[in-house]
Amino acid sequence: MGKLHERIDDRLRSFIEAQPLFFTATAPLSGDGHVNLSPKGRAGTLVVIDEERLAYLDFGGSGAETIAHVRENGRITLMWCAFSGPPNIVRIHGDGEAVFRDDPRWAELIGLFADADGPGARAIILVRARRIADVCGYAVPLMEYQGERTLHAEFLGRKTDEEFAAYCEKKDFIETSVDGLPALPLPLPPRTV
């Protein structure tokens, strides 16, 4: 049976920070719009800021549906599953916000990710929890974590900031989402930190 939590306590924080993978889910307000579900990884790119806020780095390399959806309506759900150890699933339903490189908060927020390999960061998704719940996870399979894939960081790490901005501008569904919503503002501001 599931349990609701008023805050991200130390036990939940430890569980969240120990997982090498999490998922994000967002959707537009339009009933015929596309629901977006994305896996997220890369060590150090998610931080629990306090008992009700989290943030993660949004990287280039794919579309910008999450950015478009949180810009339109703010709804976002994050989910972590235990693939090893005791079974558990944690979901945080929250209000999301995309913080872009030219936002005055960028420097402070990007500093929270000092342990991350951050090439290709184009936004920070800031989430304020509205509902925090965990459930048993008995049906989640046991799997062995083998390590980080480095291809994404290596690919983006070879690009200068100018090359990365050009890369973002030529990709489909970056400035505008699949459903035609405003997504990543272009041209991409330079990374100052």
Secondary structure, 3 states (H helix, E strand, C coil): CCEEECCCCHHHHHHHHHCCCEEEEECCCCCCCCCEEEEECCCCCEEECCCCEEEEEEECCCCCHHHHHHHHCCEEEEEEECCCCCCCEEEEEEEEEEEECCCCCHHHHHHHHCCCCCCCEEEEEEEEEEEEEEECCCCCCCCCCCCCCCHHHHHHHCCCHHHHHHHHHHCCCCCECCCCCECCCCCCCCCCC
